[in-house]
Amino acid sequence: MGHSKTSAFVGCFTKEKASIVAQVNDRNLGARDLDWSIFEHCCEVFERESGGLNPKENKKAQLRLLDAIEK
């Protein structure tokens, strides 16, 4: 899984040769999309538990949360 793209391969290995059985790419699914989904979930949980504070409204809080998610 890359930053912006995911690729998957299925291979068949024998003693004589190796061959690719299937290959799938998705240009619109990557680590940044996964990070954003986790960010949305964390914002919902934080808003529910903090009594209405939303990290999406504050740019600094948004960047800190995204940085923590990436780590």
VEXROBA-781998 format. One record per atom (N, C-alpha, C, O): residue number from 1; residue in one letter; atom name; x, z, y. Coordinates in Angstrom, 1 decimal. Example, Ala and Ser with C-alpha at 12.3 -4.5 7.8 and 13.67 -1.06 7.14 Angstrom:
SITE     n   res   atom       px       pz       py
SITE     1     A      N     13.2      7.8     -5.7
SITE     1     A     CA     12.3      7.8     -4.5
SITE     1     A      C     13.2      7.8     -3.3
SITE     1     A      O     14.2      8.5     -3.3
SITE     2     S      N     12.8      7.1     -2.2
SITE     2     S     CA     13.7      7.1     -1.1
SITE     2     S      C     12.9      7.9      0.0
SITE     2     S      O     13.4      8.0      1.1
***
This chain:
SITE     n   res   atom       px       pz       py
SITE     1     M      N      0.9      0.0     -1.2
SITE     1     M     CA      0.0      0.0      0.0
SITE     1     M      C      0.9      0.0      1.2
SITE     1     M      O      1.8      0.9      1.4
SITE     2     G      N      0.7     -1.0      2.1
SITE     2     G     CA      1.5     -1.1      3.3
SITE     2     G      C      0.7     -0.5      4.5
SITE     2     G      O     -0.4      0.1      4.3
SITE     3     H      N      1.2     -0.7      5.6
SITE     3     H     CA      0.5     -0.1      6.8
SITE     3     H      C     -0.8     -0.8      7.1
SITE     3     H      O     -1.8     -0.2      7.5
SITE     4     S      N     -0.8     -2.2      6.9
SITE     4     S     CA     -2.1     -2.9      7.2
SITE     4     S      C     -2.6     -3.7      6.1
SITE     4     S      O     -3.6     -4.4      6.2
SITE     5     K      N     -1.9     -3.7      4.9
SITE     5     K     CA     -2.3     -4.6      3.8
SITE     5     K      C     -2.0     -4.0      2.5
SITE     5     K      O     -1.1     -3.2      2.4
SITE     6     T      N     -2.9     -4.2      1.5
SITE     6     T     CA     -2.7     -3.7      0.2
SITE     6     T      C     -2.6     -4.9     -0.8
SITE     6     T      O     -3.3     -5.8     -0.8
SITE     7     S      N     -1.6     -4.8     -1.7
SITE     7     S     CA     -1.4     -5.8     -2.7
SITE     7     S      C     -1.3     -5.1     -4.1
SITE     7     S      O     -0.7     -4.0     -4.2
SITE     8     A      N     -1.9     -5.7     -5.1
SITE     8     A     CA     -1.8     -5.2     -6.5
SITE     8     A      C     -1.5     -6.3     -7.4
SITE     8     A      O     -2.1     -7.4     -7.3
SITE     9     F      N     -0.7     -6.0     -8.4
SITE     9     F     CA     -0.3     -7.0     -9.4
SITE     9     F      C     -0.4     -6.4    -10.8
SITE     9     F      O     -0.2     -5.2    -11.0
SITE    10     V      N     -0.8     -7.2    -11.7
SITE    10     V     CA     -0.9     -6.8    -13.1
SITE    10     V      C      0.0     -7.8    -13.9
SITE    10     V      O     -0.1     -9.0    -13.8
SITE    11     G      N      1.0     -7.2    -14.6
SITE    11     G     CA      2.0     -8.1    -15.3
SITE    11     G      C      1.9     -7.8    -16.8
SITE    11     G      O      1.5     -6.8    -17.3
SITE    12     C      N      2.4     -8.8    -17.5
SITE    12     C     CA      2.5     -8.7    -19.0
SITE    12     C      C      4.0     -8.9    -19.3
SITE    12     C      O      4.6     -9.9    -19.0
SITE    13     F      N      4.6     -7.9    -20.0
SITE    13     F     CA      6.0     -8.0    -20.3
SITE    13     F      C      6.2     -8.1    -21.8
SITE    13     F      O      5.6     -7.2    -22.6
SITE    14     T      N      6.9     -9.0    -22.3
SITE    14     T     CA      7.3     -9.2    -23.7
SITE    14     T      C      8.8     -9.3    -23.8
SITE    14     T      O      9.5     -9.3    -22.7
SITE    15     K      N      9.3     -9.3    -25.0
SITE    15     K     CA     10.8     -9.4    -25.1
SITE    15     K      C     11.3    -10.8    -24.6
SITE    15     K      O     12.4    -10.8    -24.0
SITE    16     E      N     10.6    -11.8    -24.7
SITE    16     E     CA     11.0    -13.1    -24.2
SITE    16     E      C     10.8    -13.4    -22.7
SITE    16     E      O     11.6    -14.0    -22.1
SITE    17     K      N      9.7    -12.9    -22.2
SITE    17     K     CA      9.4    -13.3    -20.8
SITE    17     K      C      8.5    -12.2    -20.1
SITE    17     K      O      8.0    -11.3    -20.8
SITE    18     A      N      8.4    -12.4    -18.8
SITE    18     A     CA      7.4    -11.5    -18.1
SITE    18     A      C      6.5    -12.5    -17.3
SITE    18     A      O      7.0    -13.5    -16.7
SITE    19     S      N      5.3    -12.2    -17.2
SITE    19     S     CA      4.3    -13.0    -16.5
SITE    19     S      C      3.4    -12.2    -15.7
SITE    19     S      O      3.0    -11.0    -16.1
SITE    20     I      N      2.9    -12.8    -14.6
SITE    20     I     CA      1.9    -12.1    -13.8
SITE    20     I      C      0.5    -12.5    -14.3
SITE    20     I      O      0.2    -13.7    -14.3
SITE    21     V      N     -0.3    -11.6    -14.7
SITE    21     V     CA     -1.6    -11.8    -15.2
SITE    21     V      C     -2.7    -12.0    -14.0
SITE    21     V      O     -3.5    -12.9    -14.0
SITE    22     A      N     -2.6    -11.0    -13.1
SITE    22     A     CA     -3.5    -11.1    -11.9
SITE    22     A      C     -2.8    -10.5    -10.7
SITE    22     A      O     -1.9     -9.7    -10.7
SITE    23     Q      N     -3.3    -11.0     -9.6
SITE    23     Q     CA     -2.8    -10.7     -8.3
SITE    23     Q      C     -3.9    -10.6     -7.3
SITE    23     Q      O     -4.8    -11.5     -7.2
SITE    24     V      N     -4.0     -9.4     -6.5
SITE    24     V     CA     -5.1     -9.2     -5.6
SITE    24     V      C     -4.5     -8.7     -4.3
SITE    24     V      O     -3.6     -7.8     -4.3
SITE    25     N      N     -4.9     -9.3     -3.1
SITE    25     N     CA     -4.5     -8.8     -1.8
SITE    25     N      C     -5.7     -8.5     -1.0
SITE    25     N      O     -6.7     -9.2     -1.1
SITE    26     D      N     -5.6     -7.5     -0.1
SITE    26     D     CA     -6.6     -7.2      0.8
SITE    26     D      C     -5.9     -7.0      2.2
SITE    26     D      O     -5.3     -6.0      2.4
SITE    27     R      N     -6.1     -8.0      3.1
SITE    27     R     CA     -5.5     -7.9      4.4
SITE    27     R      C     -6.1     -6.9      5.3
SITE    27     R      O     -5.4     -6.4      6.3
SITE    28     N      N     -7.3     -6.4      5.0
SITE    28     N     CA     -7.9     -5.4      5.9
SITE    28     N      C     -8.0     -4.0      5.3
SITE    28     N      O     -8.8     -3.2      5.8
SITE    29     L      N     -7.2     -3.7      4.4
SITE    29     L     CA     -7.1     -2.4      3.8
SITE    29     L      C     -5.7     -1.9      3.7
SITE    29     L      O     -4.9     -2.5      3.0
SITE    30     G      N     -5.3     -0.9      4.5
SITE    30     G     CA     -3.9     -0.4      4.4
SITE    30     G      C     -3.9      1.1      4.7
SITE    30     G      O     -5.0      1.7      4.8
SITE    31     A      N     -2.7      1.6      4.9
SITE    31     A     CA     -2.6      3.0      5.2
SITE    31     A      C     -3.2      3.4      6.5
SITE    31     A      O     -3.7      4.6      6.6
SITE    32     R      N     -3.2      2.6      7.5
SITE    32     R     CA     -3.8      3.0      8.8
SITE    32     R      C     -5.3      3.1      8.6
SITE    32     R      O     -5.9      4.0      9.3
SITE    33     D      N     -5.9      2.3      7.8
SITE    33     D     CA     -7.4      2.5      7.5
SITE    33     D      C     -7.7      3.8      6.8
SITE    33     D      O     -8.7      4.4      7.1
SITE    34     L      N     -6.8      4.1      5.8
SITE    34     L     CA     -6.9      5.4      5.1
SITE    34     L      C     -6.7      6.6      6.1
SITE    34     L      O     -7.5      7.5      6.0
SITE    35     D      N     -5.7      6.5      6.9
SITE    35     D     CA     -5.5      7.5      7.9
SITE    35     D      C     -6.7      7.7      8.9
SITE    35     D      O     -7.1      8.8      9.2
SITE    36     W      N     -7.3      6.6      9.3
SITE    36     W     CA     -8.5      6.6     10.2
SITE    36     W      C     -9.7      7.3      9.5
SITE    36     W      O    -10.4      8.0     10.1
SITE    37     S      N     -9.9      7.0      8.2
SITE    37     S     CA    -11.0      7.6      7.5
SITE    37     S      C    -10.8      9.1      7.4
SITE    37     S      O    -11.7      9.9      7.5
SITE    38     I      N     -9.6      9.5      7.1
SITE    38     I     CA     -9.3     11.0      7.0
SITE    38     I      C     -9.5     11.6      8.4
SITE    38     I      O    -10.0     12.7      8.5
SITE    39     F      N     -9.0     10.9      9.4
SITE    39     F     CA     -9.2     11.4     10.8
SITE    39     F      C    -10.7     11.6     11.1
SITE    39     F      O    -11.1     12.7     11.7
SITE    40     E      N    -11.5     10.7     10.8
SITE    40     E     CA    -13.0     10.8     11.0
SITE    40     E      C    -13.5     12.0     10.3
SITE    40     E      O    -14.3     12.7     10.8
SITE    41     H      N    -13.1     12.2      9.0
SITE    41     H     CA    -13.6     13.3      8.2
SITE    41     H      C    -13.2     14.6      8.9
SITE    41     H      O    -14.0     15.6      9.0
SITE    42     C      N    -11.9     14.7      9.2
SITE    42     C     CA    -11.4     15.9      9.8
SITE    42     C      C    -12.1     16.3     11.1
SITE    42     C      O    -12.3     17.4     11.4
SITE    43     C      N    -12.4     15.2     11.9
SITE    43     C     CA    -13.1     15.5     13.2
SITE    43     C      C    -14.5     16.0     12.9
SITE    43     C      O    -14.9     16.9     13.7
SITE    44     E      N    -15.2     15.5     11.9
SITE    44     E     CA    -16.5     16.0     11.6
SITE    44     E      C    -16.5     17.5     11.2
SITE    44     E      O    -17.3     18.3     11.6
SITE    45     V      N    -15.5     17.8     10.3
SITE    45     V     CA    -15.3     19.2      9.8
SITE    45     V      C    -15.0     20.1     11.0
SITE    45     V      O    -15.5     21.2     11.1
SITE    46     F      N    -14.0     19.7     11.8
SITE    46     F     CA    -13.6     20.5     12.9
SITE    46     F      C    -14.8     20.8     13.9
SITE    46     F      O    -14.9     21.9     14.4
SITE    47     E      N    -15.5     19.7     14.2
SITE    47     E     CA    -16.7     19.9     15.1
SITE    47     E      C    -17.7     20.8     14.5
SITE    47     E      O    -18.3     21.6     15.3
SITE    48     R      N    -17.9     20.7     13.3
SITE    48     R     CA    -18.9     21.6     12.6
SITE    48     R      C    -18.5     23.1     12.6
SITE    48     R      O    -19.3     24.0     12.9
SITE    49     E      N    -17.2     23.3     12.3
SITE    49     E     CA    -16.7     24.7     12.2
SITE    49     E      C    -16.4     25.3     13.6
SITE    49     E      O    -16.4     26.5     13.7
SITE    50     S      N    -16.1     24.5     14.6
SITE    50     S     CA    -15.7     25.0     15.9
SITE    50     S      C    -16.8     25.2     16.8
SITE    50     S      O    -16.7     25.7     17.9
SITE    51     G      N    -18.0     24.8     16.4
SITE    51     G     CA    -19.2     24.9     17.3
SITE    51     G      C    -19.3     23.8     18.3
SITE    51     G      O    -19.8     24.1     19.4
SITE    52     G      N    -18.9     22.6     18.0
SITE    52     G     CA    -19.2     21.5     18.9
SITE    52     G      C    -17.9     20.9     19.6
SITE    52     G      O    -18.1     19.9     20.3
SITE    53     L      N    -16.8     21.5     19.4
SITE    53     L     CA    -15.6     20.8     20.0
SITE    53     L      C    -15.2     19.6     19.2
SITE    53     L      O    -15.2     19.6     17.9
SITE    54     N      N    -14.9     18.5     19.9
SITE    54     N     CA    -14.6     17.2     19.2
SITE    54     N      C    -13.2     16.8     19.6
SITE    54     N      O    -13.0     16.5     20.7
SITE    55     P      N    -12.3     16.6     18.6
SITE    55     P     CA    -11.0     16.2     18.9
SITE    55     P      C    -10.9     14.7     19.4
SITE    55     P      O     -9.9     14.3     20.0
SITE    56     K      N    -11.9     14.0     19.2
SITE    56     K     CA    -11.9     12.6     19.6
SITE    56     K      C    -12.1     12.4     21.1
SITE    56     K      O    -11.8     11.4     21.7
SITE    57     E      N    -12.5     13.5     21.8
SITE    57     E     CA    -12.7     13.4     23.2
SITE    57     E      C    -11.4     13.7     24.0
SITE    57     E      O    -11.3     13.4     25.2
SITE    58     N      N    -10.4     14.3     23.3
SITE    58     N     CA     -9.2     14.6     24.0
SITE    58     N      C     -8.1     13.8     23.3
SITE    58     N      O     -7.8     13.9     22.1
SITE    59     K      N     -7.4     12.9     24.1
SITE    59     K     CA     -6.4     12.0     23.6
SITE    59     K      C     -5.2     12.7     23.0
SITE    59     K      O     -4.7     12.3     22.0
SITE    60     K      N     -4.8     13.9     23.6
SITE    60     K     CA     -3.7     14.6     23.1
SITE    60     K      C     -4.0     15.2     21.7
SITE    60     K      O     -3.2     15.1     20.8
SITE    61     A      N     -5.2     15.7     21.6
SITE    61     A     CA     -5.7     16.3     20.3
SITE    61     A      C     -5.8     15.2     19.2
SITE    61     A      O     -5.5     15.4     18.1
SITE    62     Q      N     -6.3     14.0     19.7
SITE    62     Q     CA     -6.4     12.9     18.8
SITE    62     Q      C     -5.0     12.5     18.2
SITE    62     Q      O     -4.9     12.2     17.0
SITE    63     L      N     -4.0     12.3     19.1
SITE    63     L     CA     -2.7     11.9     18.7
SITE    63     L      C     -2.1     13.0     17.8
SITE    63     L      O     -1.4     12.6     16.8
SITE    64     R      N     -2.3     14.2     18.1
SITE    64     R     CA     -1.7     15.3     17.2
SITE    64     R      C     -2.3     15.3     15.8
SITE    64     R      O     -1.6     15.4     14.8
SITE    65     L      N     -3.6     15.1     15.8
SITE    65     L     CA     -4.3     15.1     14.5
SITE    65     L      C     -3.9     13.8     13.7
SITE    65     L      O     -3.6     14.0     12.5
SITE    66     L      N     -3.8     12.7     14.3
SITE    66     L     CA     -3.3     11.5     13.6
SITE    66     L      C     -1.9     11.6     13.1
SITE    66     L      O     -1.5     11.2     12.0
SITE    67     D      N     -1.0     12.3     13.9
SITE    67     D     CA      0.4     12.5     13.5
SITE    67     D      C      0.4     13.4     12.3
SITE    67     D      O      1.2     13.2     11.4
SITE    68     A      N     -0.4     14.5     12.3
SITE    68     A     CA     -0.4     15.4     11.2
SITE    68     A      C     -0.9     14.7      9.9
SITE    68     A      O     -0.4     15.0      8.8
SITE    69     I      N     -1.9     13.8     10.1
SITE    69     I     CA     -2.4     13.1      8.9
SITE    69     I      C     -1.4     12.1      8.3
SITE    69     I      O     -1.3     12.0      7.1
SITE    70     E      N     -0.6     11.5      9.2
SITE    70     E     CA      0.4     10.5      8.7
SITE    70     E      C      1.5     11.3      7.9
SITE    70     E      O      2.0     10.7      7.0
SITE    71     K      N      1.8     12.5      8.3
SITE    71     K     CA      2.8     13.3      7.6
SITE    71     K      C      2.3     13.7      6.3
SITE    71     K      O      3.1     14.4      5.5
***
